[in-house]
Amino acid sequence: ALAVLAAFLAEPSTRDFALTNVCVQAVGFVFGACIPAYRTRVMTFTDCVWPWGLVAIGVQALIFGDSGSSLLPIVACIYILMGLRGVGIGVLVVLTTEFPREDLPRYHYRRLAWRREGYRSETVPMLHEILQQGLANSTALAGPAMLAVADRDAPVGPLVVAGACLWAVSWLLESLADVQKARFAKRCARAGVTRTCDAGLWRYSRHPNYFFEWLAWNGLILAAVPSLIRLADDMAVLPWVGFAAALAGISGGLYYVLVYHTGAIPAEHFSVQHRPDYADYQKRVNRFFPGPRRHVGTFAGAGSSR
């Protein structure tokens, strides 16, 4: 992450953007998440802050970029819409839980991991992980916006259109998955039963919301690739490598986070304990990548819990 930030700072066209973004993200995460989390021991404040960081990236891109660029408003709009969706989810979490009590399973799972790693206090690892998210917003996750600012005469070609379409479809399907799960939960609550959601997209992936979030970011990466290619001749080698590393880091890093760190595996750790039918659901449905449902006892296939 620090190497990527160094690349942003070494490139004259993105230096001011990068410096400003570091300050904006630092202020937001320190005062909006670190201090409240330190006082309450609740990490959910991170979910309320990080999407505003995405909105800030989009707004800053419009400020520091070339107003005549065709690519810039597309990339900036994507960041703002992704951030506002996250803001909406954060508000929903606050309204539907006993906030500021810690109700999200992923943060309970992180505490189990800290104990396994030998931490006697949760303060240091908690603040460290919050600041990691802020660092991600300052470095890799800002990569496509930095490229849109650096590539001032960028045209909107086929790859940009394809990336924007992939992002839009994935963004809508991610939202659809959340709606389907919320409706399923309401039906179960009215019936007074505890069941695993297997309706709609949840029939083909145990975490379609995570999958389509990852795919949406890959759409943004695809839209940024033409700028990376065009800048290869105009940018110094080391900054260019840093920009390329940022794009690769988004895809690989988000996959790791959404599956192993705070996504699928942490959620399933508690789902197996609280839902009697979840073990059978794991056998029949892929964990991350959508695919056909399996008969129990058949080969698990890609994306399963194996």
C-alpha positions as CSV (number, residue, x, y, z in Angstrom):
1,A,0.0,0.0,0.0
2,L,2.8,2.4,0.9
3,A,4.5,1.6,-2.4
4,V,1.3,2.4,-4.3
5,L,1.0,5.7,-2.4
6,A,4.6,6.5,-3.3
7,A,3.8,6.0,-6.9
8,F,0.8,8.3,-6.7
9,L,3.0,11.0,-5.1
10,A,5.9,10.5,-7.6
11,E,3.6,11.2,-10.5
12,P,3.2,15.0,-10.9
13,S,-0.4,14.7,-12.3
14,T,-1.7,12.9,-9.3
15,R,0.5,14.3,-6.5
16,D,-1.9,16.9,-5.2
17,F,-4.9,14.5,-5.5
18,A,-3.0,11.8,-3.5
19,L,-1.9,14.2,-0.8
20,T,-5.3,15.6,-0.3
21,N,-6.9,12.2,-0.3
22,V,-4.5,10.9,2.4
23,C,-5.5,13.9,4.6
24,V,-9.3,13.4,3.9
25,Q,-9.2,9.7,4.6
26,A,-7.0,10.1,7.7
27,V,-9.4,12.7,9.2
28,G,-12.4,10.6,8.4
29,F,-11.1,7.4,9.8
30,V,-9.4,8.8,12.9
31,F,-12.3,11.0,14.0
32,G,-15.2,8.9,12.5
33,A,-14.0,5.4,13.4
34,C,-10.8,5.1,15.4
35,I,-11.8,7.4,18.3
36,P,-15.4,6.2,18.5
37,A,-14.2,2.6,18.3
38,Y,-11.6,3.2,21.0
39,R,-14.3,4.6,23.3
40,T,-17.0,2.0,22.7
41,R,-15.0,-1.0,21.4
42,V,-17.4,-1.1,18.4
43,M,-15.8,-1.6,15.0
44,T,-19.1,-1.0,13.1
45,F,-18.1,2.7,12.9
46,T,-15.8,1.6,10.1
47,D,-18.8,0.6,8.0
48,C,-20.2,4.1,8.5
49,V,-17.0,5.9,7.5
50,W,-15.4,3.9,4.6
51,P,-18.2,4.5,2.0
52,W,-17.9,8.2,2.7
53,G,-14.2,7.8,1.8
54,L,-15.3,6.4,-1.6
55,V,-17.6,9.4,-2.1
56,A,-14.7,11.7,-1.3
57,I,-12.5,10.0,-3.9
58,G,-15.1,10.6,-6.6
59,V,-15.5,14.2,-5.6
60,Q,-11.8,14.8,-5.4
61,A,-11.3,13.2,-8.9
62,L,-13.7,15.8,-10.3
63,I,-11.8,18.6,-8.5
64,F,-8.3,17.6,-9.6
65,G,-9.1,16.1,-13.0
66,D,-9.5,17.7,-16.4
67,S,-13.1,19.0,-16.8
68,G,-12.9,18.2,-20.5
69,S,-12.1,14.5,-19.9
70,S,-14.8,12.0,-21.1
71,L,-13.6,9.3,-18.8
72,L,-13.4,11.3,-15.6
73,P,-17.1,11.8,-14.9
74,I,-17.8,8.1,-15.5
75,V,-15.2,7.0,-13.0
76,A,-16.1,9.7,-10.5
77,C,-19.8,8.8,-10.7
78,I,-19.0,5.1,-10.1
79,Y,-17.1,6.0,-6.9
80,I,-19.9,8.3,-5.7
81,L,-22.6,5.7,-6.3
82,M,-20.7,2.9,-4.7
83,G,-20.0,5.1,-1.7
84,L,-23.7,6.2,-1.4
85,R,-24.8,2.6,-1.5
86,G,-22.4,1.8,1.3
87,V,-23.7,4.8,3.2
88,G,-27.3,3.5,2.9
89,I,-26.2,0.1,4.2
90,G,-24.5,1.7,7.1
91,V,-27.6,3.7,8.0
92,L,-29.6,0.5,7.7
93,V,-27.2,-1.3,10.1
94,V,-27.6,1.6,12.6
95,L,-31.4,1.6,12.4
96,T,-31.9,-2.2,12.6
97,T,-29.4,-3.0,15.3
98,E,-28.8,-1.9,18.8
99,F,-26.0,0.4,17.6
100,P,-23.4,1.1,19.0
101,R,-23.5,-2.5,20.2
102,E,-21.3,-4.8,18.0
103,D,-23.8,-6.9,16.1
104,L,-21.9,-7.7,12.8
105,P,-20.5,-11.3,12.8
106,R,-17.4,-10.3,10.9
107,Y,-16.2,-8.2,13.8
108,H,-16.9,-10.9,16.3
109,Y,-14.9,-13.3,14.1
110,R,-12.0,-10.8,14.0
111,R,-11.9,-10.8,17.8
112,L,-11.7,-14.6,17.8
113,A,-8.8,-14.3,15.3
114,W,-7.0,-11.8,17.6
115,R,-7.3,-14.2,20.5
116,R,-5.9,-17.0,18.4
117,E,-3.0,-14.7,17.5
118,G,-2.2,-14.1,21.1
119,Y,-3.3,-10.5,21.6
120,R,-4.2,-9.8,25.2
121,S,-6.0,-6.6,24.4
122,E,-8.2,-5.8,21.4
123,T,-7.3,-2.2,21.3
124,V,-4.2,-2.3,19.1
125,P,-5.5,-4.8,16.5
126,M,-8.8,-3.1,16.3
127,L,-7.3,0.3,15.6
128,H,-4.8,-1.3,13.2
129,E,-7.5,-2.9,11.1
130,I,-9.6,0.4,11.0
131,L,-6.5,2.3,9.8
132,Q,-5.8,-0.4,7.3
133,Q,-9.2,0.3,5.6
134,G,-8.3,4.0,5.6
135,L,-5.0,3.2,4.0
136,A,-6.7,1.1,1.4
137,N,-9.0,4.1,0.5
138,S,-5.8,6.2,0.3
139,T,-3.9,3.8,-2.0
140,A,-5.2,0.8,-4.1
141,L,-8.9,1.6,-4.0
142,A,-8.2,5.1,-5.3
143,G,-6.2,3.7,-8.2
144,P,-8.8,3.9,-11.0
145,A,-9.6,7.5,-10.0
146,M,-5.9,8.4,-10.0
147,L,-5.6,7.0,-13.5
148,A,-8.6,8.9,-14.7
149,V,-7.0,12.1,-13.4
150,A,-3.6,11.3,-14.9
151,D,-5.0,10.4,-18.3
152,R,-6.4,13.9,-19.1
153,D,-7.3,13.2,-22.8
154,A,-8.8,9.8,-22.2
155,P,-11.5,8.8,-24.8
156,V,-14.3,6.5,-23.9
157,G,-13.5,3.3,-25.9
158,P,-14.9,-0.2,-25.9
159,L,-13.1,-1.4,-22.8
160,V,-14.3,1.6,-20.8
161,V,-17.9,1.0,-22.0
162,A,-17.5,-2.7,-21.2
163,G,-16.1,-2.0,-17.7
164,A,-18.8,0.6,-16.9
165,C,-21.5,-1.9,-18.1
166,L,-20.0,-4.7,-16.0
167,W,-19.9,-2.4,-13.0
168,A,-23.6,-1.3,-13.5
169,V,-24.9,-4.8,-13.9
170,S,-22.9,-6.1,-10.9
171,W,-23.9,-3.1,-8.8
172,L,-27.6,-3.8,-9.5
173,L,-27.3,-7.6,-8.9
174,E,-25.5,-6.9,-5.6
175,S,-28.4,-4.7,-4.5
176,L,-30.9,-7.3,-5.7
177,A,-29.2,-9.9,-3.6
178,D,-29.5,-7.7,-0.5
179,V,-33.2,-7.1,-1.2
180,Q,-33.9,-10.8,-1.7
181,K,-32.2,-11.7,1.6
182,A,-34.0,-8.9,3.4
183,R,-37.4,-10.1,2.1
184,F,-36.6,-13.7,2.9
185,A,-35.7,-12.7,6.5
186,K,-39.0,-10.8,6.9
187,R,-41.0,-13.9,5.7
188,C,-39.1,-16.1,8.2
189,A,-39.7,-13.6,11.0
190,R,-43.4,-13.5,10.3
191,A,-43.5,-17.3,10.3
192,G,-41.4,-17.6,13.4
193,V,-38.8,-19.9,11.8
194,T,-35.0,-19.8,11.4
195,R,-34.0,-20.8,7.9
196,T,-31.1,-20.2,5.5
197,C,-31.9,-17.9,2.6
198,D,-31.8,-19.8,-0.6
199,A,-34.1,-17.6,-2.7
200,G,-33.2,-15.9,-6.0
201,L,-29.4,-15.4,-6.4
202,W,-28.8,-17.1,-3.1
203,R,-29.7,-20.4,-4.7
204,Y,-26.5,-20.3,-6.8
205,S,-24.0,-18.6,-4.4
206,R,-23.9,-18.6,-0.6
207,H,-22.6,-15.0,-0.9
208,P,-23.9,-13.4,-4.1
209,N,-23.7,-9.9,-2.6
210,Y,-19.9,-10.3,-1.9
211,F,-19.4,-11.9,-5.4
212,F,-21.1,-9.0,-7.2
213,E,-19.3,-6.4,-5.1
214,W,-16.0,-8.0,-6.2
215,L,-17.2,-8.1,-9.8
216,A,-18.3,-4.5,-9.7
217,W,-14.8,-3.4,-8.7
218,N,-13.4,-5.5,-11.5
219,G,-15.6,-3.6,-13.9
220,L,-14.1,-0.3,-12.6
221,I,-10.6,-1.9,-13.0
222,L,-11.5,-2.8,-16.6
223,A,-12.5,0.8,-17.3
224,A,-9.2,2.0,-16.0
225,V,-7.0,-0.4,-18.0
226,P,-7.0,1.7,-21.3
227,S,-5.6,4.6,-19.3
228,L,-2.9,2.5,-17.8
229,I,-1.9,1.3,-21.3
230,R,-1.9,4.8,-22.8
231,L,0.2,6.2,-19.9
232,A,2.9,3.6,-20.3
233,D,4.9,5.8,-22.6
234,D,4.3,9.1,-20.8
235,M,4.8,8.0,-17.2
236,A,8.1,7.0,-15.4
237,V,8.5,3.3,-15.0
238,L,8.3,3.1,-11.2
239,P,5.1,5.2,-10.8
240,W,3.5,3.2,-13.7
241,V,4.3,-0.1,-12.0
242,G,2.7,1.3,-8.8
243,F,-0.5,2.2,-10.7
244,A,-0.6,-1.3,-12.2
245,A,-0.1,-2.8,-8.8
246,A,-3.0,-0.7,-7.5
247,L,-5.4,-2.3,-10.1
248,A,-4.1,-5.8,-9.4
249,G,-4.3,-5.2,-5.6
250,I,-8.0,-4.2,-5.8
251,S,-9.0,-7.4,-7.4
252,G,-6.8,-9.8,-5.4
253,G,-7.1,-7.9,-2.2
254,L,-10.9,-7.6,-2.3
255,Y,-11.2,-11.3,-3.1
256,Y,-9.2,-12.1,0.0
257,V,-11.1,-9.7,2.2
258,L,-14.6,-10.8,0.9
259,V,-13.9,-14.5,1.2
260,Y,-11.4,-15.0,4.1
261,H,-10.9,-11.8,6.2
262,T,-14.3,-10.2,6.9
263,G,-16.6,-11.8,4.3
264,A,-17.8,-15.3,3.6
265,I,-15.8,-17.5,6.0
266,P,-16.4,-15.2,9.1
267,A,-20.2,-15.1,8.3
268,E,-20.4,-18.9,7.8
269,H,-18.5,-19.5,11.1
270,F,-21.6,-18.2,12.9
271,S,-24.2,-19.3,10.4
272,V,-23.4,-23.0,10.9
273,Q,-23.9,-22.5,14.7
274,H,-27.2,-20.7,14.5
275,R,-29.0,-22.2,11.5
276,P,-29.6,-26.0,11.5
277,D,-29.9,-26.2,7.7
278,Y,-26.8,-24.3,6.9
279,A,-24.4,-27.3,6.7
280,D,-26.7,-28.8,4.1
281,Y,-26.8,-25.5,2.2
282,Q,-22.9,-25.4,2.2
283,K,-22.9,-28.9,0.5
284,R,-25.3,-27.8,-2.2
285,V,-24.3,-24.3,-3.1
286,N,-21.0,-22.7,-4.1
287,R,-19.4,-20.4,-1.6
288,F,-18.5,-17.4,-3.8
289,F,-18.7,-17.9,-7.5
290,P,-22.3,-18.6,-8.7
291,G,-22.9,-22.0,-10.2
292,P,-25.5,-24.8,-10.4
293,R,-26.7,-26.4,-7.2
294,R,-25.2,-29.8,-6.4
295,H,-26.7,-33.0,-5.1
296,V,-25.3,-33.9,-1.7
297,G,-22.3,-36.2,-2.1
298,T,-21.2,-35.0,-5.5
299,F,-17.8,-33.3,-6.2
300,A,-17.7,-29.9,-4.5
301,G,-16.4,-27.9,-7.4
302,A,-14.9,-24.4,-7.7
303,G,-15.8,-21.9,-5.0
304,S,-17.2,-24.5,-2.5
305,S,-16.3,-24.8,1.1
306,R,-13.7,-27.4,0.4
